[in-house]
Amino acid sequence: MKEEKDRKPSMGKKLTRRESREAAFLTAFAATFEPEMPSLPADEAQPEVDAFAKQLLAAMQNHAEELDAIITSHLKGWTLNRVPRVSLVALRLALAEMKYGEEQKAGVAINEAVELVKKYGADTDYQFVNGLLGAVAREQEESVEPQC
């Protein structure tokens, strides 16, 4: 919203993964205001949602309770309702990608979530998002490592 406002992918152009994540983020964020009919404000260009973005959105929707439970279990002295909306959507999207994405690359999902929060959120919210997602990623690594 702050930058690249005039840059809209042309029809038929394949989106980069970053553009797909941003389109999924914007769609999911809009849905938090009007869950039945998500749409962006009239002055914003509608994001083009490709197959990757649709897969992220589907994973986020299909596993919403589980993703919220993961987020809630990592909140210290906070409730889910107190988490800024931009951060919450970025957390849900990143966790959906980390757990259910085809590549399941935690580092990439975390970095992209941090960049989205830097772009759309408050000045220091990205630190919270980075810390929470990093903790989840470390726990995932520990649970996958073979026992000696």
VOMARDO-851820 format. One record per residue: residue number from 1; residue in three letters; chain; x, y, z of N, C-alpha, C, O in turn. Coordinates in steps of 0.02 Angstrom, whole numbers. Layout:
BEGIN
+------+------+-------+--------+---------+--------+---------+----------+--------+--------+---------+--------+--------+---------+--------+
| resi | resn | chain | n.east | n.north |   n.up | ca.east | ca.north |  ca.up | c.east | c.north |   c.up | o.east | o.north |   o.up |
+------+------+-------+--------+---------+--------+---------+----------+--------+--------+---------+--------+--------+---------+--------+
|  NUM |  ala |     A |      X |       Y |      Z |       X |        Y |      Z |      X |       Y |      Z |      X |       Y |      Z |
...
+------+------+-------+--------+---------+--------+---------+----------+--------+--------+---------+--------+--------+---------+--------+
***
This chain:
BEGIN
+------+------+-------+--------+---------+--------+---------+----------+--------+--------+---------+--------+--------+---------+--------+
| resi | resn | chain | n.east | n.north |   n.up | ca.east | ca.north |  ca.up | c.east | c.north |   c.up | o.east | o.north |   o.up |
+------+------+-------+--------+---------+--------+---------+----------+--------+--------+---------+--------+--------+---------+--------+
|    1 |  met |     A |     41 |     -59 |      0 |       0 |        0 |      0 |     43 |      62 |      0 |     27 |     111 |    -34 |
|    2 |  lys |     A |     98 |      61 |     38 |     142 |      119 |     41 |    180 |     129 |    -24 |    188 |     185 |    -47 |
|    3 |  glu |     A |    202 |      74 |    -54 |     241 |       79 |   -115 |    213 |      29 |   -165 |    170 |     -11 |   -149 |
|    4 |  glu |     A |    239 |      31 |   -225 |     218 |      -13 |   -279 |    142 |     -10 |   -290 |    113 |     -58 |   -315 |
|    5 |  lys |     A |    111 |      47 |   -272 |      38 |       53 |   -279 |     17 |      51 |   -352 |    -36 |      24 |   -368 |
|    6 |  asp |     A |     59 |      78 |   -395 |      41 |       81 |   -466 |     61 |      18 |   -503 |     44 |       9 |   -561 |
|    7 |  arg |     A |     98 |     -26 |   -470 |     123 |      -86 |   -503 |     72 |    -142 |   -494 |     62 |    -167 |   -439 |
|    8 |  lys |     A |     42 |    -161 |   -548 |      -6 |     -217 |   -547 |     16 |    -267 |   -599 |     28 |    -249 |   -656 |
|    9 |  pro |     A |     20 |    -330 |   -580 |      39 |     -380 |   -630 |    -10 |    -381 |   -688 |    -71 |    -376 |   -678 |
|   10 |  ser |     A |     16 |    -386 |   -747 |     -29 |     -388 |   -805 |    -62 |    -457 |   -809 |    -35 |    -507 |   -784 |
|   11 |  met |     A |   -120 |    -458 |   -840 |    -156 |     -521 |   -847 |   -112 |    -571 |   -885 |    -82 |    -554 |   -936 |
|   12 |  gly |     A |   -109 |    -631 |   -860 |     -70 |     -682 |   -894 |      2 |    -687 |   -871 |     35 |    -737 |   -883 |
|   13 |  lys |     A |     27 |    -636 |   -837 |      95 |     -637 |   -813 |     98 |    -682 |   -751 |     57 |    -677 |   -706 |
|   14 |  lys |     A |    147 |    -725 |   -750 |     155 |     -770 |   -693 |    182 |    -729 |   -634 |    232 |    -693 |   -640 |
|   15 |  leu |     A |    148 |    -735 |   -577 |     169 |     -698 |   -518 |    229 |    -731 |   -485 |    237 |    -792 |   -488 |
|   16 |  thr |     A |    272 |    -691 |   -455 |     326 |     -719 |   -414 |    294 |    -747 |   -351 |    237 |    -730 |   -335 |
|   17 |  arg |     A |    331 |    -788 |   -314 |     305 |     -814 |   -251 |    290 |    -756 |   -203 |    240 |    -758 |   -167 |
|   18 |  arg |     A |    333 |    -706 |   -203 |     322 |     -648 |   -159 |    256 |    -613 |   -176 |    218 |    -596 |   -132 |
|   19 |  glu |     A |    244 |    -602 |   -241 |     181 |     -571 |   -263 |    121 |    -614 |   -245 |     69 |    -588 |   -227 |
|   20 |  ser |     A |    129 |    -679 |   -251 |      75 |     -725 |   -234 |     59 |    -722 |   -159 |      1 |    -721 |   -139 |
|   21 |  arg |     A |    112 |    -722 |   -119 |     102 |     -717 |    -46 |     68 |    -651 |    -28 |     23 |    -649 |     15 |
|   22 |  glu |     A |     89 |    -597 |    -61 |      59 |     -533 |    -46 |    -15 |    -531 |    -67 |    -57 |    -504 |    -32 |
|   23 |  ala |     A |    -30 |    -562 |   -124 |    -100 |     -565 |   -146 |   -141 |    -606 |    -97 |   -198 |    -588 |    -81 |
|   24 |  ala |     A |   -114 |    -661 |    -73 |    -149 |     -703 |    -24 |   -158 |    -664 |     41 |   -211 |    -666 |     72 |
|   25 |  phe |     A |   -106 |    -628 |     62 |    -109 |     -588 |    123 |   -164 |    -535 |    117 |   -205 |    -529 |    163 |
|   26 |  leu |     A |   -165 |    -498 |     62 |    -214 |     -444 |     53 |   -285 |    -472 |     51 |   -331 |    -442 |     79 |
|   27 |  thr |     A |   -293 |    -529 |     19 |    -359 |     -561 |     16 |   -381 |    -584 |     85 |   -438 |    -572 |    105 |
|   28 |  ala |     A |   -336 |    -616 |    122 |    -352 |     -640 |    190 |   -364 |    -581 |    237 |   -409 |    -583 |    279 |
|   29 |  phe |     A |   -325 |    -528 |    229 |    -334 |     -469 |    271 |   -402 |    -438 |    259 |   -438 |    -420 |    306 |
|   30 |  ala |     A |   -421 |    -431 |    195 |    -486 |     -403 |    177 |   -542 |    -446 |    207 |   -594 |    -420 |    228 |
|   31 |  ala |     A |   -532 |    -511 |    208 |    -583 |     -557 |    234 |   -594 |    -548 |    309 |   -647 |    -567 |    334 |
|   32 |  thr |     A |   -546 |    -520 |    344 |    -555 |     -509 |    416 |   -606 |    -454 |    429 |   -633 |    -449 |    484 |
|   33 |  phe |     A |   -619 |    -412 |    380 |    -668 |     -358 |    387 |   -737 |    -380 |    363 |   -788 |    -364 |    395 |
|   34 |  glu |     A |   -739 |    -417 |    309 |    -802 |     -442 |    281 |   -792 |    -515 |    261 |   -780 |    -530 |    203 |
|   35 |  pro |     A |   -799 |    -560 |    310 |    -785 |     -631 |    296 |   -827 |    -661 |    240 |   -805 |    -706 |    205 |
|   36 |  glu |     A |   -888 |    -636 |    230 |    -931 |     -664 |    179 |   -912 |    -641 |    108 |   -918 |    -679 |     60 |
|   37 |  met |     A |   -890 |    -578 |    102 |    -874 |     -549 |     37 |   -809 |    -510 |     40 |   -810 |    -449 |     39 |
|   38 |  pro |     A |   -752 |    -544 |     45 |    -689 |     -507 |     51 |   -675 |    -466 |    -12 |   -680 |    -490 |    -68 |
|   39 |  ser |     A |   -657 |    -403 |      0 |    -639 |     -360 |    -55 |   -592 |    -306 |    -29 |   -592 |    -292 |     31 |
|   40 |  leu |     A |   -554 |    -277 |    -73 |    -509 |     -224 |    -54 |   -543 |    -157 |    -61 |   -593 |    -151 |    -98 |
|   41 |  pro |     A |   -518 |    -106 |    -26 |    -546 |      -39 |    -35 |   -544 |     -19 |   -109 |   -501 |     -42 |   -147 |
|   42 |  ala |     A |   -590 |      23 |   -129 |    -598 |       41 |   -200 |   -535 |      72 |   -230 |   -523 |      65 |   -290 |
|   43 |  asp |     A |   -494 |     106 |   -189 |    -435 |      138 |   -218 |   -377 |      90 |   -227 |   -325 |     110 |   -253 |
|   44 |  glu |     A |   -384 |      29 |   -206 |    -330 |      -21 |   -214 |   -343 |     -64 |   -275 |   -400 |     -82 |   -291 |
|   45 |  ala |     A |   -289 |     -80 |   -309 |    -294 |     -128 |   -365 |   -306 |    -197 |   -335 |   -273 |    -217 |   -287 |
|   46 |  gln |     A |   -353 |    -233 |   -364 |    -367 |     -300 |   -339 |   -306 |    -345 |   -353 |   -279 |    -345 |   -408 |
|   47 |  pro |     A |   -284 |    -383 |   -302 |    -227 |     -427 |   -314 |   -247 |    -485 |   -359 |   -303 |    -511 |   -355 |
|   48 |  glu |     A |   -201 |    -506 |   -400 |    -213 |     -564 |   -442 |   -195 |    -625 |   -399 |   -139 |    -631 |   -374 |
|   49 |  val |     A |   -242 |    -670 |   -390 |    -231 |     -728 |   -348 |   -219 |    -788 |   -393 |   -263 |    -810 |   -430 |
|   50 |  asp |     A |   -157 |    -815 |   -390 |    -139 |     -873 |   -431 |   -146 |    -937 |   -391 |   -171 |    -937 |   -335 |
|   51 |  ala |     A |   -125 |    -993 |   -420 |    -133 |    -1059 |   -389 |    -96 |   -1063 |   -322 |   -121 |   -1092 |   -274 |
|   52 |  phe |     A |    -36 |   -1034 |   -318 |       2 |    -1036 |   -256 |    -35 |    -997 |   -201 |    -40 |   -1021 |   -144 |
|   53 |  ala |     A |    -59 |    -938 |   -217 |     -96 |     -898 |   -168 |   -160 |    -934 |   -147 |   -177 |    -934 |    -88 |
|   54 |  lys |     A |   -194 |    -965 |   -194 |    -255 |    -1003 |   -177 |   -239 |   -1061 |   -131 |   -278 |   -1076 |    -86 |
|   55 |  gln |     A |   -182 |   -1094 |   -142 |    -162 |    -1150 |   -100 |   -148 |   -1126 |    -29 |   -168 |   -1158 |     19 |
|   56 |  leu |     A |   -115 |   -1069 |    -23 |    -101 |    -1040 |     44 |   -166 |   -1021 |     79 |   -175 |   -1035 |    138 |
|   57 |  leu |     A |   -211 |    -989 |     42 |    -275 |     -968 |     71 |   -316 |   -1029 |     93 |   -348 |   -1028 |    146 |
|   58 |  ala |     A |   -316 |   -1081 |     52 |    -353 |    -1142 |     69 |   -324 |   -1175 |    132 |   -361 |   -1195 |    176 |
|   59 |  ala |     A |   -258 |   -1179 |    136 |    -226 |    -1208 |    195 |   -242 |   -1167 |    257 |   -255 |   -1194 |    310 |
|   60 |  met |     A |   -240 |   -1101 |    249 |    -255 |    -1057 |    305 |   -327 |   -1066 |    328 |   -341 |   -1067 |    388 |
|   61 |  gln |     A |   -373 |   -1072 |    281 |    -444 |    -1080 |    299 |   -458 |   -1149 |    327 |   -493 |   -1156 |    377 |
|   62 |  asn |     A |   -431 |   -1201 |    295 |    -445 |    -1270 |    316 |   -416 |   -1287 |    384 |   -441 |   -1332 |    418 |
|   63 |  his |     A |   -364 |   -1252 |    404 |    -330 |    -1268 |    467 |   -330 |   -1208 |    515 |   -286 |   -1202 |    558 |
|   64 |  ala |     A |   -381 |   -1165 |    509 |    -384 |    -1104 |    548 |   -380 |   -1115 |    623 |   -343 |   -1080 |    658 |
|   65 |  glu |     A |   -418 |   -1163 |    648 |    -418 |    -1176 |    721 |   -350 |   -1199 |    745 |   -326 |   -1176 |    797 |
|   66 |  glu |     A |   -318 |   -1243 |    707 |    -252 |    -1268 |    726 |   -200 |   -1212 |    724 |   -159 |   -1206 |    769 |
|   67 |  leu |     A |   -203 |   -1171 |    672 |    -155 |    -1115 |    666 |   -164 |   -1066 |    723 |   -115 |   -1043 |    752 |
|   68 |  asp |     A |   -226 |   -1050 |    740 |    -239 |    -1004 |    796 |   -216 |   -1035 |    862 |   -192 |    -999 |    906 |
|   69 |  ala |     A |   -224 |   -1101 |    869 |    -201 |    -1134 |    930 |   -125 |   -1130 |    937 |    -99 |   -1120 |    992 |
|   70 |  ile |     A |    -89 |   -1136 |    881 |     -16 |    -1130 |    882 |      3 |   -1060 |    902 |     47 |   -1049 |    944 |
|   71 |  ile |     A |    -29 |   -1011 |    871 |     -14 |     -941 |    888 |    -29 |    -928 |    962 |     13 |    -900 |    997 |
|   72 |  thr |     A |    -87 |    -948 |    984 |    -107 |     -937 |   1054 |    -58 |    -969 |   1103 |    -43 |    -939 |   1154 |
|   73 |  ser |     A |    -34 |   -1028 |   1087 |      12 |    -1063 |   1133 |     79 |   -1027 |   1139 |    117 |   -1040 |   1185 |
|   74 |  his |     A |     94 |    -982 |   1092 |     158 |     -946 |   1094 |    150 |    -873 |   1118 |    199 |    -836 |   1121 |
|   75 |  leu |     A |     89 |    -854 |   1135 |      78 |     -786 |   1160 |     92 |    -786 |   1235 |     66 |    -828 |   1272 |
|   76 |  lys |     A |    132 |    -740 |   1257 |     147 |     -734 |   1328 |    114 |    -671 |   1355 |    136 |    -615 |   1341 |
|   77 |  gly |     A |     62 |    -681 |   1396 |      26 |     -624 |   1424 |    -19 |    -588 |   1375 |    -41 |    -532 |   1389 |
|   78 |  trp |     A |    -32 |    -618 |   1319 |     -75 |     -588 |   1267 |   -131 |    -638 |   1250 |   -125 |    -697 |   1263 |
|   79 |  thr |     A |   -184 |    -611 |   1221 |    -236 |     -654 |   1192 |   -234 |    -643 |   1117 |   -206 |    -594 |   1092 |
|   80 |  leu |     A |   -265 |    -688 |   1081 |    -267 |     -683 |   1008 |   -301 |    -618 |    987 |   -282 |    -588 |    936 |
|   81 |  asn |     A |   -350 |    -596 |   1025 |    -386 |     -534 |   1008 |   -343 |    -471 |   1013 |   -358 |    -421 |    982 |
|   82 |  arg |     A |   -289 |    -475 |   1051 |    -245 |     -416 |   1059 |   -191 |    -412 |   1004 |   -160 |    -359 |    997 |
|   83 |  val |     A |   -181 |    -465 |    967 |    -130 |     -465 |    914 |   -155 |    -420 |    857 |   -211 |    -429 |    834 |
|   84 |  pro |     A |   -114 |    -373 |    834 |    -135 |     -330 |    779 |   -156 |    -371 |    718 |   -126 |    -423 |    703 |
|   85 |  arg |     A |   -208 |    -349 |    685 |    -238 |     -386 |    629 |   -187 |    -403 |    574 |   -187 |    -458 |    549 |
|   86 |  val |     A |   -145 |    -354 |    556 |     -94 |     -367 |    505 |    -48 |    -423 |    527 |    -33 |    -469 |    488 |
|   87 |  ser |     A |    -25 |    -421 |    589 |      20 |     -472 |    614 |    -15 |    -540 |    617 |     15 |    -591 |    599 |
|   88 |  leu |     A |    -77 |    -541 |    638 |    -114 |     -604 |    644 |   -123 |    -637 |    576 |   -114 |    -698 |    570 |
|   89 |  val |     A |   -141 |    -599 |    526 |    -149 |     -627 |    459 |    -82 |    -652 |    432 |    -79 |    -706 |    402 |
|   90 |  ala |     A |    -29 |    -614 |    443 |      37 |     -635 |    420 |     59 |    -699 |    456 |     88 |    -744 |    425 |
|   91 |  leu |     A |     45 |    -704 |    521 |      62 |     -764 |    559 |     24 |    -825 |    533 |     53 |    -878 |    521 |
|   92 |  arg |     A |    -41 |    -816 |    523 |     -82 |     -872 |    498 |    -58 |    -896 |    430 |    -52 |    -956 |    418 |
|   93 |  leu |     A |    -44 |    -848 |    386 |     -22 |     -866 |    318 |     46 |    -901 |    320 |     56 |    -951 |    285 |
|   94 |  ala |     A |     93 |    -875 |    359 |     159 |     -906 |    363 |    155 |    -975 |    394 |    188 |   -1022 |    370 |
|   95 |  leu |     A |    116 |    -983 |    446 |     109 |    -1049 |    477 |     77 |   -1099 |    429 |     96 |   -1157 |    427 |
|   96 |  ala |     A |     27 |   -1076 |    391 |      -4 |    -1120 |    341 |     48 |   -1142 |    290 |     48 |   -1201 |    270 |
|   97 |  glu |     A |     91 |   -1097 |    269 |     143 |    -1115 |    221 |    195 |   -1162 |    252 |    217 |   -1210 |    221 |
|   98 |  met |     A |    214 |   -1147 |    314 |     264 |    -1189 |    348 |    240 |   -1260 |    359 |    278 |   -1308 |    352 |
|   99 |  lys |     A |    176 |   -1267 |    377 |     149 |    -1333 |    394 |    119 |   -1370 |    335 |    123 |   -1431 |    331 |
|  100 |  tyr |     A |     88 |   -1334 |    288 |      49 |    -1367 |    236 |     70 |   -1347 |    165 |     41 |   -1373 |    117 |
|  101 |  gly |     A |    118 |   -1303 |    158 |     141 |    -1283 |     92 |    179 |   -1340 |     59 |    205 |   -1384 |     94 |
|  102 |  glu |     A |    183 |   -1339 |     -6 |     216 |    -1393 |    -41 |    291 |   -1396 |    -27 |    320 |   -1450 |    -29 |
|  103 |  glu |     A |    322 |   -1339 |    -13 |     394 |    -1339 |     -1 |    411 |   -1342 |     74 |    463 |   -1369 |     92 |
|  104 |  gln |     A |    368 |   -1315 |    116 |     378 |    -1313 |    188 |    447 |   -1287 |    208 |    482 |   -1317 |    248 |
|  105 |  lys |     A |    465 |   -1230 |    179 |     528 |    -1197 |    196 |    514 |   -1143 |    247 |    491 |   -1088 |    230 |
|  106 |  ala |     A |    527 |   -1158 |    310 |     510 |    -1112 |    365 |    545 |   -1045 |    357 |    514 |    -993 |    367 |
|  107 |  gly |     A |    608 |   -1045 |    339 |     646 |     -983 |    333 |    617 |    -935 |    283 |    613 |    -875 |    295 |
|  108 |  val |     A |    595 |    -962 |    226 |     564 |     -921 |    174 |    498 |    -893 |    198 |    484 |    -833 |    190 |
|  109 |  ala |     A |    456 |    -935 |    228 |     391 |     -913 |    253 |    398 |    -859 |    306 |    361 |    -810 |    306 |
|  110 |  ile |     A |    447 |    -868 |    351 |     458 |     -819 |    404 |    481 |    -752 |    374 |    454 |    -700 |    391 |
|  111 |  asn |     A |    529 |    -755 |    329 |     554 |     -694 |    297 |    499 |    -656 |    260 |    494 |    -595 |    265 |
|  112 |  glu |     A |    458 |    -693 |    224 |     405 |     -661 |    186 |    353 |    -629 |    233 |    328 |    -575 |    219 |
|  113 |  ala |     A |    337 |    -664 |    288 |     289 |     -636 |    336 |    317 |    -572 |    367 |    281 |    -523 |    375 |
|  114 |  val |     A |    381 |    -573 |    384 |     413 |     -514 |    413 |    411 |    -456 |    364 |    396 |    -399 |    383 |
|  115 |  glu |     A |    424 |    -469 |    300 |     423 |     -416 |    250 |    352 |    -388 |    241 |    344 |    -327 |    233 |
|  116 |  leu |     A |    302 |    -431 |    243 |     233 |     -407 |    237 |    214 |    -362 |    296 |    182 |    -311 |    288 |
|  117 |  val |     A |    235 |    -382 |    356 |     219 |     -343 |    416 |    258 |    -277 |    415 |    232 |    -226 |    438 |
|  118 |  lys |     A |    319 |    -278 |    391 |     357 |     -215 |    385 |    321 |    -168 |    337 |    318 |    -107 |    349 |
|  119 |  lys |     A |    293 |    -195 |    284 |     260 |     -154 |    233 |    191 |    -129 |    256 |    174 |     -71 |    243 |
|  120 |  tyr |     A |    152 |    -172 |    288 |      83 |     -155 |    304 |     68 |    -143 |    378 |     16 |    -116 |    395 |
|  121 |  gly |     A |    113 |    -164 |    422 |      99 |     -159 |    493 |    132 |     -99 |    526 |    161 |     -56 |    494 |
|  122 |  ala |     A |    126 |     -98 |    593 |     158 |      -45 |    632 |    234 |     -57 |    632 |    258 |    -110 |    615 |
|  123 |  asp |     A |    270 |      -5 |    653 |     343 |       -5 |    646 |    379 |     -65 |    677 |    426 |     -91 |    646 |
|  124 |  thr |     A |    360 |     -87 |    736 |     398 |     -141 |    769 |    361 |    -208 |    770 |    386 |    -255 |    800 |
|  125 |  asp |     A |    303 |    -213 |    739 |     265 |     -275 |    740 |    304 |    -333 |    708 |    294 |    -391 |    727 |
|  126 |  tyr |     A |    346 |    -318 |    660 |     383 |     -372 |    626 |    427 |    -411 |    674 |    438 |    -471 |    663 |
|  127 |  gln |     A |    451 |    -380 |    727 |     493 |     -415 |    776 |    453 |    -469 |    812 |    478 |    -524 |    823 |
|  128 |  phe |     A |    392 |    -453 |    831 |     347 |     -501 |    863 |    334 |    -560 |    816 |    338 |    -618 |    837 |
|  129 |  val |     A |    318 |    -546 |    754 |     303 |     -597 |    704 |    364 |    -642 |    694 |    358 |    -703 |    692 |
|  130 |  asn |     A |    422 |    -611 |    687 |     484 |     -649 |    677 |    498 |    -694 |    737 |    515 |    -753 |    728 |
|  131 |  gly |     A |    490 |    -668 |    797 |     503 |     -708 |    857 |    456 |    -766 |    865 |    477 |    -822 |    881 |
|  132 |  leu |     A |    391 |    -755 |    854 |     343 |     -808 |    862 |    353 |    -863 |    809 |    353 |    -922 |    826 |
|  133 |  leu |     A |    361 |    -843 |    747 |     371 |     -892 |    694 |    437 |    -929 |    703 |    442 |    -989 |    688 |
|  134 |  gly |     A |    489 |    -894 |    726 |     553 |     -927 |    739 |    546 |    -980 |    793 |    576 |   -1034 |    787 |
|  135 |  ala |     A |    508 |    -966 |    845 |     498 |    -1015 |    899 |    461 |   -1076 |    872 |    479 |   -1133 |    889 |
|  136 |  val |     A |    411 |   -1066 |    831 |     374 |    -1122 |    801 |    420 |   -1163 |    756 |    418 |   -1224 |    758 |
|  137 |  ala |     A |    462 |   -1130 |    716 |     507 |    -1165 |    671 |    557 |   -1207 |    710 |    572 |   -1264 |    691 |
|  138 |  arg |     A |    583 |   -1179 |    765 |     631 |    -1218 |    806 |    597 |   -1280 |    836 |    627 |   -1333 |    839 |
|  139 |  glu |     A |    535 |   -1272 |    858 |     498 |    -1329 |    885 |    486 |   -1382 |    832 |    491 |   -1442 |    845 |
|  140 |  gln |     A |    471 |   -1360 |    771 |     460 |    -1408 |    716 |    524 |   -1446 |    701 |    523 |   -1506 |    690 |
|  141 |  glu |     A |    581 |   -1410 |    701 |     645 |    -1443 |    687 |    660 |   -1495 |    741 |    683 |   -1550 |    725 |
|  142 |  glu |     A |    647 |   -1478 |    804 |     661 |    -1524 |    859 |    618 |   -1586 |    854 |    640 |   -1641 |    869 |
|  143 |  ser |     A |    556 |   -1578 |    832 |     511 |    -1636 |    828 |    525 |   -1681 |    770 |    503 |   -1738 |    768 |
|  144 |  val |     A |    563 |   -1657 |    720 |     578 |    -1696 |    661 |    647 |   -1730 |    666 |    660 |   -1780 |    632 |
|  145 |  glu |     A |    691 |   -1703 |    708 |     759 |    -1731 |    713 |    756 |   -1803 |    739 |    719 |   -1818 |    785 |
|  146 |  pro |     A |    796 |   -1847 |    708 |     798 |    -1917 |    731 |    829 |   -1921 |    801 |    876 |   -1885 |    817 |
|  147 |  gln |     A |    802 |   -1966 |    841 |     828 |    -1976 |    909 |    888 |   -2023 |    907 |    886 |   -2073 |    871 |
|  148 |  cys |     A |    940 |   -2006 |    944 |    1001 |    -2047 |    945 |    998 |   -2098 |   1001 |   1044 |   -2137 |   1010 |
+------+------+-------+--------+---------+--------+---------+----------+--------+--------+---------+--------+--------+---------+--------+
***
